[in-house]
Amino acid sequence: MSEWTLSLTVDGPERTQALAERLGARLRAGDLLVLTGELGAGKTTFTQGLGRGLGVRPGIISPTFVLVRRHPNVPDGPRPGGPDLVHVDAYRLGSAAEVDDIDLEDTVDTAVTVVEWGTGKVEHLADSRLEIVLERAVGAAAPAPVAMPGAADGAEDDAEDDAEDDAEDDDAEPRRITLTGIGPRWAGGPPPLDPPGEGPAPGH
């Protein structure tokens, strides 16, 4: 059962990352985030902001092919001793049983776990979760992936990832970001995400 839902609108990748950074600064070990959004909606951009807020090693990209990437905390960063970030792409996983095969239960209690496309697959990993849905503005479609002629298997996936990265880097269209807190961890309501010195975030 959801405890609360909060929807906000942000303009462009910088503000998407800034919002995620403020959220990341308030996360703690054991937090599970389920991240959903169509191609180019900003999932990787959002996760990069979370990483900044958590103070983990930079270089967050889509984990499409390895399924799981672990980004360790930086000892001399903004949150020394804080949790690592485990970034998962569950798009190609068909069930919760397949999620279990990648051993997320070994790290879920000691890291912040962000699972893209995890709805219906990862809820059993924790008694609480934060569901985050990113939606592009109507009409702001991402570019279609294009595979090079004669490319090896997987080239279409590479092109799709490149298209998403390009769309997120260049597209200043607004995004609607909806956060839903589920379980006892989020029973106290949404974390404050307003920029320092400002009033409620747009859409609050």
PyMOL commands that place a pseudoatom at each C-alpha (Angstrom):
pseudoatom trace, name=CA, resn=MET, resi=1, chain=A, elem=C, hetatm=0, pos=[0.000, 0.000, 0.000]
pseudoatom trace, name=CA, resn=SER, resi=2, chain=A, elem=C, hetatm=0, pos=[1.384, 3.401, -0.933]
pseudoatom trace, name=CA, resn=GLU, resi=3, chain=A, elem=C, hetatm=0, pos=[2.032, 5.889, 1.852]
pseudoatom trace, name=CA, resn=TRP, resi=4, chain=A, elem=C, hetatm=0, pos=[2.092, 8.974, -0.385]
pseudoatom trace, name=CA, resn=THR, resi=5, chain=A, elem=C, hetatm=0, pos=[2.572, 10.182, -3.958]
pseudoatom trace, name=CA, resn=LEU, resi=6, chain=A, elem=C, hetatm=0, pos=[4.380, 13.341, -5.038]
pseudoatom trace, name=CA, resn=SER, resi=7, chain=A, elem=C, hetatm=0, pos=[4.520, 14.681, -8.610]
pseudoatom trace, name=CA, resn=LEU, resi=8, chain=A, elem=C, hetatm=0, pos=[6.937, 17.355, -9.799]
pseudoatom trace, name=CA, resn=THR, resi=9, chain=A, elem=C, hetatm=0, pos=[7.807, 18.913, -13.140]
pseudoatom trace, name=CA, resn=VAL, resi=10, chain=A, elem=C, hetatm=0, pos=[11.400, 19.735, -14.046]
pseudoatom trace, name=CA, resn=ASP, resi=11, chain=A, elem=C, hetatm=0, pos=[12.918, 21.336, -17.151]
pseudoatom trace, name=CA, resn=GLY, resi=12, chain=A, elem=C, hetatm=0, pos=[15.900, 19.667, -18.761]
pseudoatom trace, name=CA, resn=PRO, resi=13, chain=A, elem=C, hetatm=0, pos=[18.604, 17.250, -17.636]
pseudoatom trace, name=CA, resn=GLU, resi=14, chain=A, elem=C, hetatm=0, pos=[20.350, 19.634, -15.234]
pseudoatom trace, name=CA, resn=ARG, resi=15, chain=A, elem=C, hetatm=0, pos=[17.239, 20.135, -13.135]
pseudoatom trace, name=CA, resn=THR, resi=16, chain=A, elem=C, hetatm=0, pos=[16.423, 16.448, -13.335]
pseudoatom trace, name=CA, resn=GLN, resi=17, chain=A, elem=C, hetatm=0, pos=[19.851, 15.669, -11.925]
pseudoatom trace, name=CA, resn=ALA, resi=18, chain=A, elem=C, hetatm=0, pos=[19.570, 18.407, -9.301]
pseudoatom trace, name=CA, resn=LEU, resi=19, chain=A, elem=C, hetatm=0, pos=[16.277, 16.996, -8.019]
pseudoatom trace, name=CA, resn=ALA, resi=20, chain=A, elem=C, hetatm=0, pos=[17.718, 13.484, -7.946]
pseudoatom trace, name=CA, resn=GLU, resi=21, chain=A, elem=C, hetatm=0, pos=[20.823, 14.752, -6.165]
pseudoatom trace, name=CA, resn=ARG, resi=22, chain=A, elem=C, hetatm=0, pos=[18.699, 16.218, -3.373]
pseudoatom trace, name=CA, resn=LEU, resi=23, chain=A, elem=C, hetatm=0, pos=[16.871, 12.911, -3.079]
pseudoatom trace, name=CA, resn=GLY, resi=24, chain=A, elem=C, hetatm=0, pos=[20.120, 10.940, -3.130]
pseudoatom trace, name=CA, resn=ALA, resi=25, chain=A, elem=C, hetatm=0, pos=[21.465, 12.976, -0.221]
pseudoatom trace, name=CA, resn=ARG, resi=26, chain=A, elem=C, hetatm=0, pos=[18.567, 11.692, 1.894]
pseudoatom trace, name=CA, resn=LEU, resi=27, chain=A, elem=C, hetatm=0, pos=[18.783, 8.023, 0.976]
pseudoatom trace, name=CA, resn=ARG, resi=28, chain=A, elem=C, hetatm=0, pos=[20.360, 5.397, 3.205]
pseudoatom trace, name=CA, resn=ALA, resi=29, chain=A, elem=C, hetatm=0, pos=[21.578, 1.825, 3.037]
pseudoatom trace, name=CA, resn=GLY, resi=30, chain=A, elem=C, hetatm=0, pos=[18.708, -0.568, 2.387]
pseudoatom trace, name=CA, resn=ASP, resi=31, chain=A, elem=C, hetatm=0, pos=[16.647, 1.829, 0.304]
pseudoatom trace, name=CA, resn=LEU, resi=32, chain=A, elem=C, hetatm=0, pos=[15.128, 0.260, -2.812]
pseudoatom trace, name=CA, resn=LEU, resi=33, chain=A, elem=C, hetatm=0, pos=[14.114, 2.491, -5.737]
pseudoatom trace, name=CA, resn=VAL, resi=34, chain=A, elem=C, hetatm=0, pos=[12.111, 1.224, -8.712]
pseudoatom trace, name=CA, resn=LEU, resi=35, chain=A, elem=C, hetatm=0, pos=[12.661, 3.530, -11.695]
pseudoatom trace, name=CA, resn=THR, resi=36, chain=A, elem=C, hetatm=0, pos=[10.351, 3.498, -14.714]
pseudoatom trace, name=CA, resn=GLY, resi=37, chain=A, elem=C, hetatm=0, pos=[10.298, 5.642, -17.848]
pseudoatom trace, name=CA, resn=GLU, resi=38, chain=A, elem=C, hetatm=0, pos=[10.184, 5.236, -21.598]
pseudoatom trace, name=CA, resn=LEU, resi=39, chain=A, elem=C, hetatm=0, pos=[13.208, 5.605, -23.857]
pseudoatom trace, name=CA, resn=GLY, resi=40, chain=A, elem=C, hetatm=0, pos=[14.697, 9.063, -23.348]
pseudoatom trace, name=CA, resn=ALA, resi=41, chain=A, elem=C, hetatm=0, pos=[12.595, 9.881, -20.298]
pseudoatom trace, name=CA, resn=GLY, resi=42, chain=A, elem=C, hetatm=0, pos=[15.700, 10.516, -18.219]
pseudoatom trace, name=CA, resn=LYS, resi=43, chain=A, elem=C, hetatm=0, pos=[16.292, 7.340, -16.205]
pseudoatom trace, name=CA, resn=THR, resi=44, chain=A, elem=C, hetatm=0, pos=[20.071, 7.397, -16.540]
pseudoatom trace, name=CA, resn=THR, resi=45, chain=A, elem=C, hetatm=0, pos=[20.182, 11.165, -16.014]
pseudoatom trace, name=CA, resn=PHE, resi=46, chain=A, elem=C, hetatm=0, pos=[18.136, 10.762, -12.838]
pseudoatom trace, name=CA, resn=THR, resi=47, chain=A, elem=C, hetatm=0, pos=[20.384, 7.972, -11.564]
pseudoatom trace, name=CA, resn=GLN, resi=48, chain=A, elem=C, hetatm=0, pos=[23.462, 10.111, -12.202]
pseudoatom trace, name=CA, resn=GLY, resi=49, chain=A, elem=C, hetatm=0, pos=[21.957, 12.768, -9.939]
pseudoatom trace, name=CA, resn=LEU, resi=50, chain=A, elem=C, hetatm=0, pos=[21.245, 10.161, -7.271]
pseudoatom trace, name=CA, resn=GLY, resi=51, chain=A, elem=C, hetatm=0, pos=[24.880, 9.096, -7.473]
pseudoatom trace, name=CA, resn=ARG, resi=52, chain=A, elem=C, hetatm=0, pos=[26.059, 12.649, -6.880]
pseudoatom trace, name=CA, resn=GLY, resi=53, chain=A, elem=C, hetatm=0, pos=[23.803, 12.977, -3.865]
pseudoatom trace, name=CA, resn=LEU, resi=54, chain=A, elem=C, hetatm=0, pos=[25.011, 9.664, -2.484]
pseudoatom trace, name=CA, resn=GLY, resi=55, chain=A, elem=C, hetatm=0, pos=[28.644, 10.584, -3.083]
pseudoatom trace, name=CA, resn=VAL, resi=56, chain=A, elem=C, hetatm=0, pos=[29.508, 7.530, -5.162]
pseudoatom trace, name=CA, resn=ARG, resi=57, chain=A, elem=C, hetatm=0, pos=[32.126, 7.188, -7.867]
pseudoatom trace, name=CA, resn=PRO, resi=58, chain=A, elem=C, hetatm=0, pos=[31.112, 9.060, -11.068]
pseudoatom trace, name=CA, resn=GLY, resi=59, chain=A, elem=C, hetatm=0, pos=[30.565, 7.316, -14.384]
pseudoatom trace, name=CA, resn=ILE, resi=60, chain=A, elem=C, hetatm=0, pos=[26.987, 6.047, -14.083]
pseudoatom trace, name=CA, resn=ILE, resi=61, chain=A, elem=C, hetatm=0, pos=[25.668, 4.756, -17.405]
pseudoatom trace, name=CA, resn=SER, resi=62, chain=A, elem=C, hetatm=0, pos=[22.910, 2.353, -18.385]
pseudoatom trace, name=CA, resn=PRO, resi=63, chain=A, elem=C, hetatm=0, pos=[23.680, -1.155, -17.044]
pseudoatom trace, name=CA, resn=THR, resi=64, chain=A, elem=C, hetatm=0, pos=[21.799, -2.757, -19.956]
pseudoatom trace, name=CA, resn=PHE, resi=65, chain=A, elem=C, hetatm=0, pos=[24.275, -5.471, -20.874]
pseudoatom trace, name=CA, resn=VAL, resi=66, chain=A, elem=C, hetatm=0, pos=[25.853, -6.335, -17.524]
pseudoatom trace, name=CA, resn=LEU, resi=67, chain=A, elem=C, hetatm=0, pos=[22.445, -6.016, -15.786]
pseudoatom trace, name=CA, resn=VAL, resi=68, chain=A, elem=C, hetatm=0, pos=[24.057, -4.772, -12.568]
pseudoatom trace, name=CA, resn=ARG, resi=69, chain=A, elem=C, hetatm=0, pos=[26.680, -2.108, -11.865]
pseudoatom trace, name=CA, resn=ARG, resi=70, chain=A, elem=C, hetatm=0, pos=[27.950, -1.265, -8.402]
pseudoatom trace, name=CA, resn=HIS, resi=71, chain=A, elem=C, hetatm=0, pos=[29.207, 2.285, -7.798]
pseudoatom trace, name=CA, resn=PRO, resi=72, chain=A, elem=C, hetatm=0, pos=[31.226, 2.518, -4.565]
pseudoatom trace, name=CA, resn=ASN, resi=73, chain=A, elem=C, hetatm=0, pos=[31.093, 5.384, -2.121]
pseudoatom trace, name=CA, resn=VAL, resi=74, chain=A, elem=C, hetatm=0, pos=[33.932, 7.895, -2.478]
pseudoatom trace, name=CA, resn=PRO, resi=75, chain=A, elem=C, hetatm=0, pos=[35.752, 8.211, 0.893]
pseudoatom trace, name=CA, resn=ASP, resi=76, chain=A, elem=C, hetatm=0, pos=[36.656, 11.878, 0.322]
pseudoatom trace, name=CA, resn=GLY, resi=77, chain=A, elem=C, hetatm=0, pos=[33.336, 12.765, -1.335]
pseudoatom trace, name=CA, resn=PRO, resi=78, chain=A, elem=C, hetatm=0, pos=[30.271, 14.555, 0.077]
pseudoatom trace, name=CA, resn=ARG, resi=79, chain=A, elem=C, hetatm=0, pos=[29.104, 11.488, 2.068]
pseudoatom trace, name=CA, resn=PRO, resi=80, chain=A, elem=C, hetatm=0, pos=[32.168, 9.591, 3.271]
pseudoatom trace, name=CA, resn=GLY, resi=81, chain=A, elem=C, hetatm=0, pos=[31.193, 6.221, 4.668]
pseudoatom trace, name=CA, resn=GLY, resi=82, chain=A, elem=C, hetatm=0, pos=[27.807, 6.347, 2.952]
pseudoatom trace, name=CA, resn=PRO, resi=83, chain=A, elem=C, hetatm=0, pos=[26.234, 3.464, 1.044]
pseudoatom trace, name=CA, resn=ASP, resi=84, chain=A, elem=C, hetatm=0, pos=[27.258, 2.269, -2.381]
pseudoatom trace, name=CA, resn=LEU, resi=85, chain=A, elem=C, hetatm=0, pos=[24.824, 2.537, -5.305]
pseudoatom trace, name=CA, resn=VAL, resi=86, chain=A, elem=C, hetatm=0, pos=[23.741, -0.674, -7.043]
pseudoatom trace, name=CA, resn=HIS, resi=87, chain=A, elem=C, hetatm=0, pos=[22.232, 0.167, -10.451]
pseudoatom trace, name=CA, resn=VAL, resi=88, chain=A, elem=C, hetatm=0, pos=[20.175, -2.539, -12.155]
pseudoatom trace, name=CA, resn=ASP, resi=89, chain=A, elem=C, hetatm=0, pos=[18.426, -2.796, -15.524]
pseudoatom trace, name=CA, resn=ALA, resi=90, chain=A, elem=C, hetatm=0, pos=[15.646, -5.386, -15.197]
pseudoatom trace, name=CA, resn=TYR, resi=91, chain=A, elem=C, hetatm=0, pos=[14.169, -4.776, -18.655]
pseudoatom trace, name=CA, resn=ARG, resi=92, chain=A, elem=C, hetatm=0, pos=[15.351, -8.133, -19.973]
pseudoatom trace, name=CA, resn=LEU, resi=93, chain=A, elem=C, hetatm=0, pos=[14.486, -10.021, -16.794]
pseudoatom trace, name=CA, resn=GLY, resi=94, chain=A, elem=C, hetatm=0, pos=[11.134, -11.733, -17.083]
pseudoatom trace, name=CA, resn=SER, resi=95, chain=A, elem=C, hetatm=0, pos=[10.315, -12.486, -13.454]
pseudoatom trace, name=CA, resn=ALA, resi=96, chain=A, elem=C, hetatm=0, pos=[11.243, -12.137, -9.802]
pseudoatom trace, name=CA, resn=ALA, resi=97, chain=A, elem=C, hetatm=0, pos=[12.967, -15.524, -10.053]
pseudoatom trace, name=CA, resn=GLU, resi=98, chain=A, elem=C, hetatm=0, pos=[15.357, -14.139, -12.668]
pseudoatom trace, name=CA, resn=VAL, resi=99, chain=A, elem=C, hetatm=0, pos=[16.069, -11.179, -10.381]
pseudoatom trace, name=CA, resn=ASP, resi=100, chain=A, elem=C, hetatm=0, pos=[17.034, -13.639, -7.651]
pseudoatom trace, name=CA, resn=ASP, resi=101, chain=A, elem=C, hetatm=0, pos=[19.577, -15.172, -10.028]
pseudoatom trace, name=CA, resn=ILE, resi=102, chain=A, elem=C, hetatm=0, pos=[21.637, -11.965, -9.998]
pseudoatom trace, name=CA, resn=ASP, resi=103, chain=A, elem=C, hetatm=0, pos=[21.936, -12.060, -6.178]
pseudoatom trace, name=CA, resn=LEU, resi=104, chain=A, elem=C, hetatm=0, pos=[20.648, -8.591, -5.335]
pseudoatom trace, name=CA, resn=GLU, resi=105, chain=A, elem=C, hetatm=0, pos=[19.700, -9.881, -1.891]
pseudoatom trace, name=CA, resn=ASP, resi=106, chain=A, elem=C, hetatm=0, pos=[23.431, -9.934, -1.097]
pseudoatom trace, name=CA, resn=THR, resi=107, chain=A, elem=C, hetatm=0, pos=[23.701, -6.134, -1.358]
pseudoatom trace, name=CA, resn=VAL, resi=108, chain=A, elem=C, hetatm=0, pos=[20.195, -4.753, -0.854]
pseudoatom trace, name=CA, resn=ASP, resi=109, chain=A, elem=C, hetatm=0, pos=[20.653, -4.194, 2.903]
pseudoatom trace, name=CA, resn=THR, resi=110, chain=A, elem=C, hetatm=0, pos=[24.002, -2.416, 2.636]
pseudoatom trace, name=CA, resn=ALA, resi=111, chain=A, elem=C, hetatm=0, pos=[23.566, -0.313, -0.513]
pseudoatom trace, name=CA, resn=VAL, resi=112, chain=A, elem=C, hetatm=0, pos=[21.001, 1.905, -2.199]
pseudoatom trace, name=CA, resn=THR, resi=113, chain=A, elem=C, hetatm=0, pos=[19.524, -0.214, -4.988]
pseudoatom trace, name=CA, resn=VAL, resi=114, chain=A, elem=C, hetatm=0, pos=[18.047, 1.454, -8.084]
pseudoatom trace, name=CA, resn=VAL, resi=115, chain=A, elem=C, hetatm=0, pos=[16.242, -0.897, -10.466]
pseudoatom trace, name=CA, resn=GLU, resi=116, chain=A, elem=C, hetatm=0, pos=[15.123, 0.313, -13.869]
pseudoatom trace, name=CA, resn=TRP, resi=117, chain=A, elem=C, hetatm=0, pos=[12.026, -1.515, -15.142]
pseudoatom trace, name=CA, resn=GLY, resi=118, chain=A, elem=C, hetatm=0, pos=[11.724, -3.391, -11.850]
pseudoatom trace, name=CA, resn=THR, resi=119, chain=A, elem=C, hetatm=0, pos=[7.935, -3.219, -11.378]
pseudoatom trace, name=CA, resn=GLY, resi=120, chain=A, elem=C, hetatm=0, pos=[6.573, -6.666, -10.602]
pseudoatom trace, name=CA, resn=LYS, resi=121, chain=A, elem=C, hetatm=0, pos=[10.084, -8.117, -10.255]
pseudoatom trace, name=CA, resn=VAL, resi=122, chain=A, elem=C, hetatm=0, pos=[11.849, -6.676, -7.202]
pseudoatom trace, name=CA, resn=GLU, resi=123, chain=A, elem=C, hetatm=0, pos=[9.156, -5.885, -4.649]
pseudoatom trace, name=CA, resn=HIS, resi=124, chain=A, elem=C, hetatm=0, pos=[10.109, -8.966, -2.631]
pseudoatom trace, name=CA, resn=LEU, resi=125, chain=A, elem=C, hetatm=0, pos=[13.604, -7.612, -1.951]
pseudoatom trace, name=CA, resn=ALA, resi=126, chain=A, elem=C, hetatm=0, pos=[12.523, -5.130, 0.740]
pseudoatom trace, name=CA, resn=ASP, resi=127, chain=A, elem=C, hetatm=0, pos=[9.488, -4.242, 2.843]
pseudoatom trace, name=CA, resn=SER, resi=128, chain=A, elem=C, hetatm=0, pos=[9.663, -0.645, 1.593]
pseudoatom trace, name=CA, resn=ARG, resi=129, chain=A, elem=C, hetatm=0, pos=[10.412, 0.943, -1.739]
pseudoatom trace, name=CA, resn=LEU, resi=130, chain=A, elem=C, hetatm=0, pos=[10.298, 4.243, -3.555]
pseudoatom trace, name=CA, resn=GLU, resi=131, chain=A, elem=C, hetatm=0, pos=[8.679, 3.994, -6.982]
pseudoatom trace, name=CA, resn=ILE, resi=132, chain=A, elem=C, hetatm=0, pos=[9.741, 6.722, -9.414]
pseudoatom trace, name=CA, resn=VAL, resi=133, chain=A, elem=C, hetatm=0, pos=[8.116, 7.273, -12.807]
pseudoatom trace, name=CA, resn=LEU, resi=134, chain=A, elem=C, hetatm=0, pos=[9.633, 9.690, -15.343]
pseudoatom trace, name=CA, resn=GLU, resi=135, chain=A, elem=C, hetatm=0, pos=[7.443, 10.929, -18.187]
pseudoatom trace, name=CA, resn=ARG, resi=136, chain=A, elem=C, hetatm=0, pos=[8.495, 13.074, -21.121]
pseudoatom trace, name=CA, resn=ALA, resi=137, chain=A, elem=C, hetatm=0, pos=[6.385, 15.993, -22.249]
pseudoatom trace, name=CA, resn=VAL, resi=138, chain=A, elem=C, hetatm=0, pos=[3.724, 15.074, -24.802]
pseudoatom trace, name=CA, resn=GLY, resi=139, chain=A, elem=C, hetatm=0, pos=[5.222, 15.243, -28.281]
pseudoatom trace, name=CA, resn=ALA, resi=140, chain=A, elem=C, hetatm=0, pos=[8.817, 15.075, -27.082]
pseudoatom trace, name=CA, resn=ALA, resi=141, chain=A, elem=C, hetatm=0, pos=[9.538, 11.681, -28.561]
pseudoatom trace, name=CA, resn=ALA, resi=142, chain=A, elem=C, hetatm=0, pos=[13.019, 10.231, -28.329]
pseudoatom trace, name=CA, resn=PRO, resi=143, chain=A, elem=C, hetatm=0, pos=[14.884, 9.561, -31.564]
pseudoatom trace, name=CA, resn=ALA, resi=144, chain=A, elem=C, hetatm=0, pos=[14.438, 6.049, -32.944]
pseudoatom trace, name=CA, resn=PRO, resi=145, chain=A, elem=C, hetatm=0, pos=[17.494, 3.785, -32.586]
pseudoatom trace, name=CA, resn=VAL, resi=146, chain=A, elem=C, hetatm=0, pos=[19.305, 3.045, -35.838]
pseudoatom trace, name=CA, resn=ALA, resi=147, chain=A, elem=C, hetatm=0, pos=[21.544, -0.018, -36.250]
pseudoatom trace, name=CA, resn=MET, resi=148, chain=A, elem=C, hetatm=0, pos=[24.428, 0.044, -38.715]
pseudoatom trace, name=CA, resn=PRO, resi=149, chain=A, elem=C, hetatm=0, pos=[23.974, -2.339, -41.680]
pseudoatom trace, name=CA, resn=GLY, resi=150, chain=A, elem=C, hetatm=0, pos=[25.726, -5.658, -41.069]
pseudoatom trace, name=CA, resn=ALA, resi=151, chain=A, elem=C, hetatm=0, pos=[26.303, -4.941, -37.395]
pseudoatom trace, name=CA, resn=ALA, resi=152, chain=A, elem=C, hetatm=0, pos=[26.686, -7.834, -35.002]
pseudoatom trace, name=CA, resn=ASP, resi=153, chain=A, elem=C, hetatm=0, pos=[23.934, -9.035, -32.693]
pseudoatom trace, name=CA, resn=GLY, resi=154, chain=A, elem=C, hetatm=0, pos=[23.238, -6.471, -29.994]
pseudoatom trace, name=CA, resn=ALA, resi=155, chain=A, elem=C, hetatm=0, pos=[23.994, -3.467, -32.200]
pseudoatom trace, name=CA, resn=GLU, resi=156, chain=A, elem=C, hetatm=0, pos=[20.372, -2.379, -32.083]
pseudoatom trace, name=CA, resn=ASP, resi=157, chain=A, elem=C, hetatm=0, pos=[20.583, -2.358, -28.299]
pseudoatom trace, name=CA, resn=ASP, resi=158, chain=A, elem=C, hetatm=0, pos=[23.779, -0.293, -28.483]
pseudoatom trace, name=CA, resn=ALA, resi=159, chain=A, elem=C, hetatm=0, pos=[22.044, 2.172, -30.796]
pseudoatom trace, name=CA, resn=GLU, resi=160, chain=A, elem=C, hetatm=0, pos=[19.067, 2.314, -28.465]
pseudoatom trace, name=CA, resn=ASP, resi=161, chain=A, elem=C, hetatm=0, pos=[21.294, 3.150, -25.492]
pseudoatom trace, name=CA, resn=ASP, resi=162, chain=A, elem=C, hetatm=0, pos=[23.116, 5.806, -27.523]
pseudoatom trace, name=CA, resn=ALA, resi=163, chain=A, elem=C, hetatm=0, pos=[19.782, 7.312, -28.598]
pseudoatom trace, name=CA, resn=GLU, resi=164, chain=A, elem=C, hetatm=0, pos=[18.604, 7.476, -25.011]
pseudoatom trace, name=CA, resn=ASP, resi=165, chain=A, elem=C, hetatm=0, pos=[21.842, 9.083, -23.822]
pseudoatom trace, name=CA, resn=ASP, resi=166, chain=A, elem=C, hetatm=0, pos=[21.695, 11.656, -26.643]
pseudoatom trace, name=CA, resn=ALA, resi=167, chain=A, elem=C, hetatm=0, pos=[18.047, 12.437, -25.954]
pseudoatom trace, name=CA, resn=GLU, resi=168, chain=A, elem=C, hetatm=0, pos=[18.697, 12.940, -22.262]
pseudoatom trace, name=CA, resn=ASP, resi=169, chain=A, elem=C, hetatm=0, pos=[21.774, 15.093, -22.844]
pseudoatom trace, name=CA, resn=ASP, resi=170, chain=A, elem=C, hetatm=0, pos=[20.227, 17.400, -25.431]
pseudoatom trace, name=CA, resn=ASP, resi=171, chain=A, elem=C, hetatm=0, pos=[16.522, 17.521, -24.647]
pseudoatom trace, name=CA, resn=ALA, resi=172, chain=A, elem=C, hetatm=0, pos=[15.369, 20.416, -22.468]
pseudoatom trace, name=CA, resn=GLU, resi=173, chain=A, elem=C, hetatm=0, pos=[11.702, 19.386, -22.608]
pseudoatom trace, name=CA, resn=PRO, resi=174, chain=A, elem=C, hetatm=0, pos=[9.949, 19.175, -19.228]
pseudoatom trace, name=CA, resn=ARG, resi=175, chain=A, elem=C, hetatm=0, pos=[9.736, 15.862, -17.415]
pseudoatom trace, name=CA, resn=ARG, resi=176, chain=A, elem=C, hetatm=0, pos=[7.063, 14.831, -14.994]
pseudoatom trace, name=CA, resn=ILE, resi=177, chain=A, elem=C, hetatm=0, pos=[8.581, 12.917, -12.098]
pseudoatom trace, name=CA, resn=THR, resi=178, chain=A, elem=C, hetatm=0, pos=[6.206, 11.039, -9.810]
pseudoatom trace, name=CA, resn=LEU, resi=179, chain=A, elem=C, hetatm=0, pos=[7.465, 9.517, -6.580]
pseudoatom trace, name=CA, resn=THR, resi=180, chain=A, elem=C, hetatm=0, pos=[5.409, 7.025, -4.570]
pseudoatom trace, name=CA, resn=GLY, resi=181, chain=A, elem=C, hetatm=0, pos=[6.573, 5.925, -1.137]
pseudoatom trace, name=CA, resn=ILE, resi=182, chain=A, elem=C, hetatm=0, pos=[5.584, 2.412, -0.107]
pseudoatom trace, name=CA, resn=GLY, resi=183, chain=A, elem=C, hetatm=0, pos=[6.164, 0.708, 3.236]
pseudoatom trace, name=CA, resn=PRO, resi=184, chain=A, elem=C, hetatm=0, pos=[7.308, 1.755, 6.722]
pseudoatom trace, name=CA, resn=ARG, resi=185, chain=A, elem=C, hetatm=0, pos=[10.513, 3.432, 5.519]
pseudoatom trace, name=CA, resn=TRP, resi=186, chain=A, elem=C, hetatm=0, pos=[8.416, 6.129, 3.833]
pseudoatom trace, name=CA, resn=ALA, resi=187, chain=A, elem=C, hetatm=0, pos=[5.570, 6.353, 6.339]
pseudoatom trace, name=CA, resn=GLY, resi=188, chain=A, elem=C, hetatm=0, pos=[6.706, 9.807, 7.448]
pseudoatom trace, name=CA, resn=GLY, resi=189, chain=A, elem=C, hetatm=0, pos=[5.950, 11.366, 4.073]
pseudoatom trace, name=CA, resn=PRO, resi=190, chain=A, elem=C, hetatm=0, pos=[8.110, 12.444, 1.149]
pseudoatom trace, name=CA, resn=PRO, resi=191, chain=A, elem=C, hetatm=0, pos=[11.609, 13.764, 1.799]
pseudoatom trace, name=CA, resn=PRO, resi=192, chain=A, elem=C, hetatm=0, pos=[12.023, 17.530, 1.379]
pseudoatom trace, name=CA, resn=LEU, resi=193, chain=A, elem=C, hetatm=0, pos=[13.288, 18.079, -2.149]
pseudoatom trace, name=CA, resn=ASP, resi=194, chain=A, elem=C, hetatm=0, pos=[13.023, 21.860, -2.483]
pseudoatom trace, name=CA, resn=PRO, resi=195, chain=A, elem=C, hetatm=0, pos=[16.216, 23.638, -3.581]
pseudoatom trace, name=CA, resn=PRO, resi=196, chain=A, elem=C, hetatm=0, pos=[17.955, 25.478, -0.710]
pseudoatom trace, name=CA, resn=GLY, resi=197, chain=A, elem=C, hetatm=0, pos=[16.438, 28.887, -0.174]
pseudoatom trace, name=CA, resn=GLU, resi=198, chain=A, elem=C, hetatm=0, pos=[13.455, 28.229, -2.450]
pseudoatom trace, name=CA, resn=GLY, resi=199, chain=A, elem=C, hetatm=0, pos=[9.828, 27.363, -1.919]
pseudoatom trace, name=CA, resn=PRO, resi=200, chain=A, elem=C, hetatm=0, pos=[8.116, 24.167, -3.006]
pseudoatom trace, name=CA, resn=ALA, resi=201, chain=A, elem=C, hetatm=0, pos=[9.470, 22.544, -6.131]
pseudoatom trace, name=CA, resn=PRO, resi=202, chain=A, elem=C, hetatm=0, pos=[7.448, 23.053, -9.315]
pseudoatom trace, name=CA, resn=GLY, resi=203, chain=A, elem=C, hetatm=0, pos=[4.408, 20.827, -9.349]
pseudoatom trace, name=CA, resn=HIS, resi=204, chain=A, elem=C, hetatm=0, pos=[4.495, 20.286, -5.598]
for i in range(1, 204): cmd.bond("trace and resi %d" % i, "trace and resi %d" % (i + 1))
show_as sticks, trace
zoom trace
